[in-house]
Amino acid sequence: MKIMRRIGASPRERGSLSGDTCPDIFELSDGNFAVIGTDATEALDGELPADAARADYERIVVISRETLLRAKDDIPHA
């Protein structure tokens, strides 16, 4: 599995002063996506709807609205 490309604008393009650490979305070589975000598992685990669950190895990650909106045009439709 490898990172193939960034989805959306880079942190620097979104206004990060250092351009180094910010939420980010990447498309992987296997067609999946990887997300860099803030781990909010502890805060949000109890807020999941009844029809949602996560495995012990999964985390709930928060990214900014801007990060996702700026990625919208780069997300494949199929």
C-alpha positions as CSV (number, residue, x, y, z in Angstrom):
1,M,0.0,0.0,0.0
2,K,1.4,3.4,-1.0
3,I,0.1,7.0,-1.0
4,M,-0.7,7.8,-4.7
5,R,-1.9,11.4,-4.4
6,R,-3.2,14.1,-2.1
7,I,-6.9,14.8,-2.3
8,G,-7.6,18.5,-2.2
9,A,-5.5,21.4,-1.3
10,S,-2.2,21.1,0.6
11,P,-2.0,22.4,4.2
12,R,0.0,25.4,2.8
13,E,-2.7,26.1,0.2
14,R,-5.3,26.1,3.1
15,G,-3.3,28.6,5.1
16,S,-1.1,26.6,7.4
17,L,1.8,28.8,8.4
18,S,4.3,26.0,8.5
19,G,2.6,23.9,5.8
20,D,3.8,20.8,7.7
21,T,1.1,19.6,10.1
22,C,-2.6,19.9,9.2
23,P,-5.5,17.7,8.4
24,D,-4.9,16.0,5.0
25,I,-6.5,13.3,2.8
26,F,-4.7,10.9,0.5
27,E,-5.7,8.3,-2.1
28,L,-3.9,5.0,-1.6
29,S,-2.7,2.5,-4.2
30,D,-5.4,0.1,-3.2
31,G,-8.2,2.6,-3.9
32,N,-8.8,3.4,-0.2
33,F,-8.2,6.8,1.5
34,A,-6.0,7.8,4.4
35,V,-6.9,10.8,6.6
36,I,-4.7,12.8,8.9
37,G,-6.8,14.4,11.5
38,T,-7.3,14.9,15.2
39,D,-8.1,11.8,17.2
40,A,-11.6,12.4,18.7
41,T,-12.4,8.8,19.5
42,E,-12.8,9.3,23.2
43,A,-15.0,12.4,22.8
44,L,-17.2,11.0,20.0
45,D,-17.4,7.2,20.6
46,G,-20.5,7.6,22.8
47,E,-22.1,9.9,20.2
48,L,-22.2,7.4,17.4
49,P,-25.7,6.5,16.1
50,A,-27.1,3.1,17.0
51,D,-26.3,1.8,13.5
52,A,-22.6,2.8,13.6
53,A,-19.8,1.1,15.4
54,R,-16.0,1.0,15.3
55,A,-13.6,-1.9,15.9
56,D,-10.9,-1.6,18.6
57,Y,-8.3,-0.8,16.0
58,E,-10.3,2.0,14.4
59,R,-10.2,5.6,15.5
60,I,-12.7,8.5,15.0
61,V,-10.7,11.2,13.3
62,V,-11.8,14.8,12.8
63,I,-10.8,17.0,9.9
64,S,-11.7,20.6,9.3
65,R,-14.7,21.4,7.1
66,E,-12.4,23.4,4.8
67,T,-10.1,20.3,4.3
68,L,-13.1,18.2,3.1
69,L,-14.7,20.9,1.0
70,R,-11.4,21.7,-0.7
71,A,-11.0,17.9,-1.5
72,K,-14.5,17.6,-3.0
73,D,-13.5,18.1,-6.6
74,D,-10.6,15.6,-6.3
75,I,-12.7,12.8,-4.9
76,P,-13.5,10.2,-7.6
77,H,-17.1,9.7,-8.5
78,A,-16.9,6.0,-8.9
